């Protein structure tokens, strides 16, 4: 049992969460770690582009869809 706890302690220390002060707000921590993280920024921009293109297409079809069918 002790080796399992030691392994978990090593994992927590390696993940960088062991020595962090937990005085920041959860939403601020989420944005800095998940949204504006340089490793994830490209994928997040791609997702934002895809969602906005989909929303734009829905808006376009709602607004001008009647003209497309005539």
N, C-alpha and C positions, 0 to 999 in steps of 0.2 A: 504494500500500500504506500510505503514511503517513496518508492521510486516513481510511482505515478504522480504523486504530489510534486516531487522534484522536477519531473518532466513538464508538468503544467506550469510550474514557476519559471522554468527556462523558456517555455513558449510565451508566457505573458511578458517576460523581460525582452524577448526577441521582437515581440510585436510593437514595442515602444509604449505600451500603455501602463507599464509598471511605475514609472517615475513622473508621469504627468500629473500636474495639479488639476484637480477637478473643480476649478472655480469658474469655468466659462459656462455659458448657457449651452444647452443641448443643441439648439438650432444653429448657433454660431459654430459649434464644433462639427455639426453635420455638414454645413456649407463648406467649411475649410477642409474637411477630410474627404468628402465625397463629391462635391460639385466643383470646387476651384482647385482641386488637386491636379498638379501638372500632368501626372500620368493618366488621369481620367478625363482631362479637359477636352481632348479631341473627340472621344466617344460621346461625351455629354453634349458637345456642339452638334454632332451628328444626330443625336436623338432629338434635340431641340429643332433642328432643321426639318426632320421628318414629321414631327408633330405639327409644326407650323405649316408645312406644305399640305398636310392632310386637312388641317383646319381651313386653309385658304381654298382648297378644292371644294370642300363642303360649302363654304360661303359662296363661292363662285356659282356652284350648281344651284344653290337655293335662290340666288339672285337672278341669274341669267339662264337657268335651266329651261324655262318656257320657250325662250328664243331658239334653243338648240333643237327642240323637237319639231318646230313648225316647218 
